[in-house]
Amino acid sequence: MILSDVSIKRPIFATVLMLALVTLGIFSYKRLAVEMFPNVEFPLISVVTTFSGASPETVEREVSKRIEDSVNQIAGVKHVFSTSREGVSTVMIQFQLEQKVNDCAQEVRAKIGSIRGTLPEGIDEPIIQKLDFNAAPVAALAVESTSLSPRELTTLVEKRIKKRFESVSGVGKVEMVGGRKREINVDLDPVRLDSLGLGANDVVGGIRSENTNTPLGRLTRGTAEYPLRIDGKPDHAEGYRRMVIAQREGRPLTLGEVALVTDGVEEKRKLALVNGKPAIGLDVYKQSGGNEVELVDAVKKTMAKVQQELPPGVSLSMVRDGTIMTRESLADVEETLIIGGILTVLIVFCFINSWRSTVITGVTLPISVISAFIVMNAMGMTLNVMTLMALSLSIGMLIDDAIVVRENIVRHLEMGKDHLEAARFGTSEIGLAVFATSLSIIAVFVPVAYMKGIVGRFFYQFGISVAFAVLVSLFVSFTLDPMLSSRWHDPSILLQGKRKGIARWLERFNDSFEKLADRYRGAIGWALDHRKTVMLSALAAFIGGIAIFGTLESSFMSKEDKGEFQVAFKTAPDASMAETEDRLQAILASLKDIPEIDHTYATIGAGDSGTVRDGLLYLKLTERAERQRNQFVLQREVRQRLQKIAGITFSIEEVGQIGGAQKPLNVNLKGDDLATLKKLGLRLKEELYKVPGIVDLAVTLEHDIPEYRLRVDREKALSAGVSTNDIVGALGRLVGGEAISTYEDEDGDAVDVRVRLPEALRRNPAQVSDLKVSVPDGNGGVKHCDVIRHRSVI
């Protein structure tokens, strides 16, 4: 063969080739990102739209339905499904697997842009993003304080701590949960406004016109140029009380006369608790394709530095490390890989009975494994469970070619040929058979890499890694092995029957194995003489295997004790933030006496679509060696305890699984009548609970969300010259609040100025229906109209 002949004649050439493969493999290994699972992209696009204050029916009718109709026209769409909740619309678009996810996202973005004008004006800009299965936070940090107020702690976290972690290499974003940002609260006094002839729109207009820093141009003096600016914003928060917002009868009216102005904090809509104590959470996300293990290590180093800079009474801790299971899984696979390689070499030594021949064949293993990292790096793969499992499973196959080549060379040496001749003839004689064997292995694993469906996406890296490693082992067996065999003489070949020590014992082992082979010939003979019995036995074994296969549980990934899980729960549809916090405290109280729980981390309202009724409780268990019960036993106990807590619906979810925390079975009921769908959904839930093993069922829109509705007296509104949109704008500011401007704080950061009614005046619909809307009277004044009436509670 050409390869073997060149390697035998040019041993340095063969050596340099192997060194090049190993060097490239080592450098490629250092550049590989580390993940739990392959970085697989599925063409699944989500569109999240926030419509504050809207009911689920309104969100469905005005937002979700229009987005669904729009994106359904895109070529390659497989399924479109949406979830409409109070104030939030989530539309998921699933494309055919063959579609490129970036192209799909661009198409969806274009379609949403084309219908943007038909969507309600009160919505936030739709958030369009790809679904990334590795987009979960890689770490969750918690900042606690016994000396700072919530506002001071939030300012510290936002301006110092959060920015430090955002600058860490590999961090995509850092999301803060549970903070109370500073705000200038302007609580309007409706009675005072009415007495002075002002409306909410007058206050808003006055603040916007006065609270501004406006550039006027430049002043030029000689060779110098100076910008000129009107500095209209107060230097201190107290200055807003003295801000003139209007005039009545020639007298200026200040903001403090019609509103209570306070330097306060935003309304609490999110919460984070560590072991039941208030904290500020920081969820750290990695950049796409980043190395999550290196990222978490860098975050831990930054934590140590930041902790030294924090004021007394403030602590920083990592409440969730998303790489623990990744590290443990990869360490297990790496350990299996190393043990497999060692055992393979030992077994080869037992049968070859020559340490030089063992080295010549065994050197194939490290070269093939290290070289496999070249193709991983070149094709954008990562170091994950699938790629390392591919290498560990292929250990036995990687050394096969070298063993066959070396054995045939030894046979020629025993026939009396010299090392050069034996290496040349031995390799060429067996080369075609070795080549065919390797190609047959590659023919099995390459199709595995290109399987269709979701499974094929995950096994792509597996199949390619095995195929490339086998190709390298074939290359090594045709180059390095013949070269070493021709240059490195093995005197043990001619010591048959003259060995000592372990070599003599291994020779006896080989002799006994030869006797076992003779018995095997006898077993073959018996099988040929009793063909019907052998065939019936094989058939029985096949049928028995099929029967046992039917009793096995099936899942995409096997379950294992990860030492962590989470509880997602919802409170009643009309629950406030205070009620959800009370339910959360009840949950924590029911679990506090479980000794296997190391610590808890709970959040309310976290995420893009989270509301004050959505809570998540993460439970970190103690190490496996320190607890007697496994994770699954503890999950059953937690479920039993939570079932006794009224006012919540919950589900226990795995952490870090493929696709994120989600339920294994989803059933969709389709129809145009929401009332009928709700009834059928509840009936289906009752029937499914009768199936053994089903737990934690949840039905979307299971409960009607109560809401107050106001009606506009159109006759009064028409006579007053007021439109419904005018009323919506005025009441929206009063009830929902509106950040109408900003205040520059001492550090130059923008602080929202929010106009709103005091909390005591927005507790029931009667208070809102009594409000009057101000409109111009045509004579330069303002008149007030009572055009709202309270209708009903639904």
N, C-alpha and C positions, 0 to 999 in steps of 0.2 A: 504494500500500500504506500501511496505517496507520502501521507502524513507521517507514518511510522518510519519509513526509510529516511526522510529528511531529518526527523528527530534523532534517529540513531547516528546519522552522519554528522549532524550539527547539534550536539547536546546543549550548547550554550543558547542556541536559538529556542529550543524547547523550554529551557529553564526561564528565559526572559519572558516567553509567552505566559508561563504560569505566574511569574511575578507580576506581570502586567494585569492579569485577571484579578489577582489577590489585591493589588494596590487599588485598582478601580473599584473593586468591591468594598474595600474598607472606607474609601472616601464616599462612596455612594451610601453606605450604611450610616455615616455621620450626618448625611443630608436628609435622611428619611424622617418624615413626621411620624409620631407615635399616636395611635388611636386604638380604641377598643375594637371597633369594627371598620371595615373598608369605607372610605368616603364615597358613598354611593348617592348619586343625584337621581331623584325620580321626578318626572314632569308633573309636579303637583304644585299649583300656584294658589296662594290665599290672598283674598281681598278683604281687609278689615276696615270698616267704615264706622265712625262714631257719630251718632245722632243724639246728642244730649237731650234727655227728658222725654224722648219718644217712646211710645208703648211698643211691645213686640209686634202687634198687628200693623202699626204705622211703619215700623222699620221694615217689615216684610213687604208691605204694599209699596212704599215710596222708594226703598233703597234696594233690598235684596232682589225683588222680582225684576227690577229694571236692569240690575247688573247681570243677573242670570240670563235674561233674554239677549243681552248684548254679547256676552262672552260665548254663549252657546253657538254663535255663528262662526266661530273660529274653526278652521280646519284642524282635524286631529283631536278634537275634544271627545273624551270618552264618557265622563260623568261630570255633572255639575250639581253640587248640593250646598245648601246654605243653612245657617243657624241664625235666627233672629231673636235677640234678647232685648231687654229694655236698654235702649240707647246704643246698642252695638249690633252691627250686621257683619257676619263672617261668611264669605262665599268661597268655597273650595272648588277649583277647576282641575280635574284630573285628565291628562292627555294620554294618548297612546305612548307606550314605553319607548317606541322608536323616535319620538319627537325629542328635540334638543331643548333642555329646560330653559336656557337663556333666550332662545327664539320664542318659546312659549310665553315667557314673562314679558317680552317686548310686545307680542301680539296683544296680550291682556292689557298692558299699559296703554296701548293705542286705542283699544276699544273703550276702555274706561274714560280716556280723554275725550273720545267722540261724543259720549253721552253725559259728560260732566255738567253741561248746562241744564239738563233735564232733571238732575238730582236736586233735592231740597237745598235751599240756601244755608240752612243751619248746620249742615254736616261738616265735619272736619275732612281734610283731604284724604281720600282713600289710600290705605297703606297696602301696596302690592309687593309681595315678596315670595321667594321660592321657599318650599318646605325643605329644610335641612335637618336630616335625622341626627346630625352631630351638633345641632345648634343649641342644645341645652347648656345651661351655665356649667362651666368646668369647675367653678368654685363659688361658694357663698360665704361672704364675710359679714361679721356683725360688729357694730361699734356701740358700746354701752358706756354710760356715764352716771356717776353718782354726784357730780358737782355742777354739771351744766344743765340748763333748761333745754326743752326740746328744740326751741328755735336756735339757741346757741350751738347745740350739738349738730343740728342740720347745717348751719353755716360752716362749722368746722369741717364736716364731712364733705360738703359740696365744694368748698374752695380749696381745701388742702388734701384731704385723704383721697377723695374720688379722683382728683386730677393726677395724683401720684400713680395710681393703678392704671389709669387710662394711658399713661406714658410708657407702661411696661411693654416691651417688644412682644408682639403676638396677640395682644389684647384687642378684640374687636370693639367691644363697648362694655361699659360698667353701668348697670341699672340700679338706681337707688330706690329702696322700698322702706316706707315708714317715716320719711322725713316730714318736717313741718316747716316749709319755706316761709320766709319773711314776706309780709304783704302790708300795704297801707290800706286798711279797711275803712271804707266810707259808708257808714250805716245811715241811710236816709231816714228822716223823720217826716212821714206823710202829712201829719197834722201841721207841722211848721211850714212845709212846702205849700200846702193849701192856703194857709193864712197869708203867705207872702206872694201868692199867685205864681208859683213856680211849679214846674213839672220835672220828672226825672230826666227828661231829655234836655231840659235847660241846664241842669247840673252837669250832665255828661258833656254837653257842648262847651260849658264854661271851663271845665277842667281841661278839656282837650285844647282849647284855644289859649289858655294861660300856662299850662304845664308843658312848655316846649322850649327847646334850645334850637334856635334857627340861625343858620349862617346868613350874613348879609353881603358878603363879598370880601374884598381885600383893600387894605390901605397901603399905598406906596409912598415911601419917603426916601428919596435918594436911591441908594442901592439896596435898600431893605424893603421887604414886603411883609405885611402883617394881616392875617385873616381877622375879620370882624364878625362877632356872633352875639345874638341876643340870648342872654342867660336867664330863661324864664322859670326854670325849675327850682324849687326851694332847696337850700343847702341842708336843711334838716327836715325830718318828718313832721315836726310841729308846725312848720311853715305852711302846710296845706290848710290848717285851720284858718289862717289869715288870708288865704287866696280868694280874690274877688272873682265871683263866677257870674254875677248879673247885677243889674240895677233896677230899682223900683222907685218911682217918683223922685228920681235924681239921687237916691241914696244907694251907695254900693252895698251889695250883699256878699258876705263871706261864706265860705264853705262850712265853717264852724257853726253858723247860725242855723243851717238846715240839716246838718248831719253830724253824727258822732264820728270823729276822725281818730283812729287809733293806729299805732305802730304795732301790728300784731302778726299773726301767722295765717296761712291758708287753712281752709276747712279740712278737717281730717277725713280723708277718703282712703287712705292706705295705712297699714299697720304691720309692724314686724316685732316678734317676740322671740327671745332666746330663753328657754327654760321658764317660760311664763313671764319674763321681765321685759319691759319695753326696750327696744333697740332700733338701730337703723341698719337695714340690710343692704349689702352691696353684692349683686349678682354679676360675676365676671364671665363674659363670653369671649371665646377665642375667635380669631380671624379664620376665614374659610381656608382649609388645608393646612392650618398651623399645627405645631407639635404641642398637644395638650399637656403632656407630661413636663416638658421643658417650661411651658407657660406657668403651670402651677408651682414648679420649683422657683421660677422667677418671682411669682406673687408672694411666696413664702419669704424669700429674701427681702422683698420690699416691705413686707409686714414687719419684719424684725427692725428695719430702719425707721419705719413710720412710728412704731410703738415707742421708740426712744424719744421722738419729737413731740409726742402727745402731752397735753397738760395733765396734771395730777387728777386722778379720779376718772380718767377716760381709758378704756381698754379696747383692744382690737383682737378679734379671734376669728378663726376659720371654722365655721359651723358645718360646712359640707365640702368635702374634697371629692370631686367627681372622677378623680384619677385613681382612687384606691383600687377599685375593681379592675381597672385597666392595668395597673402595675401588677396586681396579683395574678391576673390571667396571663399576661405576657411573661411574667416570671415563671409560671407553671409550664407554659409552652416552651420557653427557653431551657428550663430544667429537663423537660422531656426530650428536647432536641439533643442536649449534651449527653444525657444518659443513654439515649438511643445510639448516638455515635460511638460512645465508649463500649457499649455491649456489642455493637456490630463488629468493632475491631477485635474484641476479645473472642467472639465466636469464630471469626475468621482465623485468628491465631490458633484456636483449638483444633481446627481442621487442617490448616496449612502446616502447622508445627514448625514455623520458621519466622523469627522476628523480622528478618530483612524482607521476606515476601509480604509480611503483614504491613510493614511500613510502606512498601511500594504500592500495595493496593489501598491501604488506609489513607494515604495522602490525597486520594480522590475526594474524600468526604469534605474536608475543610475548604478545598479549592472550589468544589461545586457549590457548597452552601454560601460561601462568601461571594462567589461570582453571581449568585442569584440576586444579590442586592443591586447589581448593575441594572438589570432589566426593571426592577422595582422603581428605581430612581428615574430611569429613562422614560417610563410610562406613567409617571405621576402616581405611583402606588404609595401606600403607607405601611409602616411596620405595625401590623395588627394581628388579631387572633387567626385570621384566615391565612395570611401569608406565612406566619410562623408555623401554623399547623401543616401547611403544604410542605415546608421543609422537613418537619419532623416525620411526616408520613413517608416522605420520599427517601429517608436515610437508607433504608434497606435496598432501594432500587439504585441509588447512586453508586454503590460499590460493586454491583453485580457485574458490570462490564469489565471493570478492572480485575475482578477475581477470575473471570473466564479467560481473559487475555493472559494473565499471569500463570494460570494453571497450564495453559497450552504451551507457554514458553518453557515452563519447568518440565513438561513432558518431553519437549525436544532436547532439553539439557540432559535428561535421563537417558535419552537415545544416543548421547555421545557427541552432540554438536557443541560448538563453542558458544559463548554468550552472544556475540554479535549475530551469528547465523541463527541461533535459536530465537532471539528476539525478532529478527526479520521474518523468518518463516512462520514462527508461532503466531505472530500478529496477523500476517496476511492470510494465513490458513483459516483463522477463526473470525476474520474481520467482517465478512458478509453476514455471518450469523449474529454477531454482536450488534452490527448496524441494524439488522432487521428487528432484533429484540428491542432496541431503544426506540426505533420508529413506532413499534406497536404500542409502547407505553405512551409515547407522545400522541399517537392517534386516539388514545383513550382520554387524555387529559385536555387536549386542545378543544375538542367539542364541549367538554365540561365548562370551559371558560366562555364559550359562546352560546350557552343555553339561553333560551328565551325566558321571559318572565322575571319576577323579582328575585327568585333563587339564582338565576343566571347572573344577575348584577352582582350578587355577593360572592359568587364562586368564580368570577372573572379573574380576580387576582390570584386565587387559589390555583386555577388551572394553568395560567401563564407561568407562575413561579415554579411549579413542578416541571412543566415542559422545558423551560430554560435550564433548570438545574440538571435535568437528565441529558440535555444536549451538551452541557459543559462536561459532565461525567464521561460521555462518549468521546468527546474531544480529548480529555485527559488520558483515557485508556488507549487512545491511538497515538499519543505523543509522549507524555511524560513516563508512562509505565514501560513502554518498550525501551525508551532511552535509559531509564534506571536499570532495567533488567540487563541491558547490554553492557553497562559500565560498572554495576555494583555486583560483584560476584557473591554468590551465596554458597558457602562450603557445606551448609547443612543438607543440601540436596543429595550429596554423596555419602552421608553418614547413616544410611539406613541400617538399623540394628546396632549402632555404635553410640547412641546418644546417652546422655546422662541427665540426672535430675528431672526437672519438669518436662524437658523435651522427651525423655524416655517414657514418662507417664502419659504424655500426649500421644506418643506413638502407640502405646497400648490402647489408648482410647480410640484411635483410628482403626486399629485392628478389630476391636470390639464392634465398632460401627460397621466394618466390612461384614462381620458375622450377622449383624442386624440386617444388612442389605440382602444377605443371602436368604434370611427368613422372609424378607419382603417379597423376594422372588417366589417363595412358596405360597405367600398369600395371594399373589397375582395369579398363580396357577390355579389355586382353589377357586378364585372368583371366575376364572374362565371356564372352569368345570361346572359351576353352579350359577349360570347366567340369570336364570329366572329369579332365583333367590336374591341376587344382587340388585336386579332391576326392581323387584317388589320392595326391597328395603329402601332403595333410593326414592321410589315413588312415595312410600310412607313418610320418609323424612321430609320430602318436599311438601306433602299435604300438611304434615304436622307443623312445618315452618310457616305455611300460609295461615293456619289456624291461630298460631301464637302471635303472628304479626297483626292479626285483627284485634287482639286484646290489648295491644300496646297503645299507650297514650301518644298523641302526636302534637307537636308544636314546632314553630319555626326555630326557636332556640330552647335548649333545655333549661329548666329552672334550677337555680342554685342559691345557696344561702349567701347573699351579698352583705348581710349585716346592716341593711338599711331599707326602708320603704316609706311611703308617704300616704297620707289620708287627705283626699280632696273632699270637701264638704260644702254644702249650700244651706243657707238658712231660709226662713220663710220669705215668700215673695215681697211682703211689706216690711221686712226687717231693716232696721237702720244700722248704722255703723256700731252704735252702742250695743244693739241686740246681738249682732254677729260677734262682737268682742266678748260678750257675756257667754255665748254658746262656746266660743273657743276656750274660754277659761274653764267652762264645765268639762270640756273634752280633756284638757290638760289635768284637771283635778282627778278625773276618772282613771288616768293612766300613770299618775305619779308614783304609785306603789309597785310598779312593775320593775323589778331589779335589773332586768336585762337591758333597759333603755338607758343609754349613756347620756344623751342630751336631745333636746327638741329644738326645732326652728320652725316657727309658724309665721305665715303672712296672710293678710287680708287685702284683696283688691290689687294684687300684683299682676303684671302682664298687661298687654295691650287691650285685652277684652275683659279684664277683671272688674267686678263691681264690688260694692260693700257687702254683698251677700255671698261672695266667693272666697273661700278660705282654703289654705293648704298647710298641712302639718307634716313636717319631715321628721322622722324618727331615726336616729342613729343608735344602733345597738352596740353593746360591748363586744369585745373580741370573742371569736368562737370558742377559744379555749377557756374563757372566763364565764361562759354561760352554759347551762344544762339543756335549755330548749333552743330549737332552731328557729329560724325566721318564720317559717310557715305555721308553726304552732303558736308563735306570738301573734301572728296576723289574725288567726282565728280568735284568740283571746281578746285582742283589741276590737275586733268586729263585734263580739258579744257584748263588750262593755259599752261601745258607742251606740248599740241598738237601744240601750236604756235611756239615752239622752233625747229628750223631746225637742222638736223644732228644727231638726237637721236631716238632710239626706246626704249620704256619704258613700264613698267607694275607696277601697284600699288598692293602691297602685304600686307597681314595681318602679324602681328608679334606675335610669340608665339603660333601659331596654331599647331595642331597635324600633325606631318610629316614635320614640318618646312614650310617655305614660299614657296609655290608652287602653280601652277595654277590648277584649279579643273578639267580641261579637257585637255588631251593630245592625239593627233592623230599621229600615226606612218605610214609613207609611206615606203614600202619596195621595193627594186629593186637593180639591179646591175649597172645601168647607173645613175651616179650622176647628169649629165646634165638634164636627163629626170625627175629625182626626184625633182630637183630645180624648173623646170617649173610647174610640177604638184603641188608642194607645194605652189607656188605663186597663182595658180588658185584656190586651195582649200582655201587659206587665203581670197581671194576676195569673194568667195561664203559664207564663214562663217560669214564675216562681214555683210552680208545681214540678218542674223538671229538677231532679236531684243534682246538686252541685252548683246550681246557678245562684249567685249572690250579687249584691250591690247593683241592682237594676235601677235605672234612672230613665225618666221620660221627659223629653224636652216639652216645654209648655204644659207641664203636668198640673201646675196651679195657675189660676188666673191672677194676674198682678192687679191689685186694687189701685184705682187711680181716681182723682177728682177731676171733673171736667167743668169748664166754664163756658157759658154761652154769651155771645156778643148780641146785644140788643141792636139789631141792624137799623131799625127806624131811628133810634136816638143817635146812633153813630153816623147815619147818613145826614141827618139834620145838623149834626155838629161838624160835619166835614172830616170825619175820622174813618180811616179804613181799618180792616182787621189786621193788616200788616203793621200799621202804626201801633195798635194795641199790643200785638205780639212783641214788638220791639221794646215798648215801654215796660210791660210786665215781665218780659224776659230779663231785663236788667235788674228789676226789683226783686224778683223771686230767685232766679237762677244765678244772678250776679254776673258782672262783666268786667274783665280787666281792660279798662279803657285807656290807660296810659302807664307810664313807668316813672319810677323815682330812682335817681342815681344815688346809691348809698356811699358810705365813706370810702369804700374800695373801688368805686367806679362801676359796680355791677348794677344791672337793671333789676328793680324790685317792682312787681305789679301793683298798680293802684286799682282796687276793686270796689265798684259801687254795688250796693245791695241793701235790702231791707234788713233790719235787725232780726235775729233769730226768733225773738218773741212775737214778731209781727208776721211771720210766715209759717205758722204751725197748723192752720186750718184754712179751708177754702173761703170761709166767710170773710176772713181778714183780707184776702186778696180781692174778692168780689166787691168789697167796699172801697177799693182804691179808685181814684179818679184819674182820668187821662187829661192832660193839658194840651190844648191846641190854640193856635193863634186866633184872635177874635176879629181880625181884619182891620183893627184900628191901632195896631202896634202893641196891643195888650195880649193877655192870655185868658182863656176861659176853660173851666174844668167840666168834664162830662162824666156822668155816671152811666156807663154803657155796658157794664159787666154784671151778669147774674150767675149765681151758683146753681148748677143743674142737678147733679146726682153723684153718687159714688158707685163705681163699677168694680 
